[in-house]
C-alpha cells in the first residue's frame, strides 16, 4: 500500500477504482489493483482491501472488472484548435503522405472557442488528459486557418479562467509562420513582448517557443548534409542571405530564448538542421548551464551520434511513428533507396536515454495515441520482450511528456500525492500486442479527480476515426 503524505486515515475518498490492474508507472507501483482519489489527487494505491479502507458514504466506487488504469495520456505535440476545426478529417487521411488541409478557417473568437472545446471532448474520449499546443502567436495572426494566432492563446486563457478546459494545456509561442519562414528580428521582438503568465499553470502554461527550422523529407525540404536524389538542396526556413547566415540566425533564436528562460521546441527533420540546433543548445548551455528541457520536434533523419549528443544535453525528441510507417516509400523516393530504414531510429533513442515522446501531430494524423504505439512497435520490428517494450512505449505517452512539461513532480504517474489524471482501458495493455492496442477501448477518463468521459454513460463525443 502507498498513501499520500499526511493522509488522514479516516478521510474518505471521492472516487475509488477497484478490481482491475493499476499501472501507476512509479517506483513501488507494481501489483496494484485499486486506487483512491481525493480532492483532485491520488490518495492511495494498493490492493482492494487497503484502498477500500478509504471508502465512505459519499465515495463513488467503480468496479473495474479486470479493466486497466493508466496515468492520463499526454500528447506532447497536438494542434488542438486546428484539430477541433478539421475533425474527423486529417492531413494524411487515407494517403501515404500529407495532403492539403480542408478549407475550414476559424474566422472569429467564437469559432476558435468552439474548436478548442470540441477538441477537448475528442481528447477526453481518448484518455488524453494533457497536451501541448505547439505554436500560437503573432506569426500566425493573419494565417489562413485562424487556428494558431494570438486570438487562440486568448481563448485558452478565457477557457482556463472559466474552468472549461477538459485537459491540461501547455503552449509554445510562435513568432514565424506555421510550416513557414521566420526572421530573427521578429523573433526577438516577439520574445521580448511575450507574456506567459496564467492564473493556474497546472491547467494552462506557456512554456516557451517553437521554431520551424526546416520542412519534411518527402517534400524535399528537410535540411540535410547532402542533396536529394533529384539534386534538390534545401535551405533552412529561417531568413538569411545564405546558408551560413540562416544557420547563424537559427542559433541566435535558440540562444536568445534560452537566455530568457524559455523552453524551445525546434521543428527539425533533417540531419543538418538537427546539428545546427544541437550546436546552438550546446552554446546556450555553455553560457548559462540550466536544463530548460529543449527538444527536437519530429527528428525524422536524426542519427545515432546526434542522439548521444541529445542525451548528454538533455534534449528531448517528439516524434510520430505513424508518419514513419506511412511515408517509408516517399522518403526512399526523395533520399534514395534504403534511406527510410535509417530514419526514425526509435530503438536507438530509447537505448541512448533520449527523453522520447510519441505524439500524434493531430490533425496531421489522428490524435489516437494507441495508433502511434502500434506504429512504433511496427517500425522497431520484433521485440525480444514485448511486454517490456509496451511498458516503455506507454511511458513515452505519460512519464516522458510530463518530464517535457517540467511536471514530473505532480503528474505523469499515479503515485500518491500526484494529480488524479488517469484513463481506464477495457483490457490490460501489457496483455495485448501493440497491433491489438488500437482496438482496446478507452472506458473512462478522469482529470483532476473529475470524470470527463465515461463510455458506459454513452457521453456524446465527436465522431472518431
Secondary structure, DSSP 8 states (H G I E B T S, - for coil): -EE-TT--TT---SEEEESSEEE--STT-TTB-EEEEETTEEEEEE-HHHHHTT--TT-EEEE-TT-EEEE-EEESS--HHHHHHHTT--SSTTSSS----------SHHHHHHHHHHHHHHHHHTTEEEEEEEEESGGGTT-SSSSSSHHHHHHHHHHHHTT--SSEEEEEEE-S-TTS-B-HHHHHHHHHH-----S-TTTEEEEEEEEE----GGGT-S--SS--TTS-----SB--SSHHHHHHHHHHHHHHHHHTT-EEEEEE-SHHHHHHHHHHHHHHHHHS------EEEE-TT--HHHHHHHHHHT-EEEE-HHHHHHTHHHHHHHH-TTHHHHSS-HHHHHHHT--EEE---TTSS-S-HHHHHHHHHHHH---SSHHHHHHHHHHTTTHHHHHHTT-TTTSSS--TTSB--EEEESS-GGGS-HHHHTTS-EEEEEETTEEEEEGGGT-------
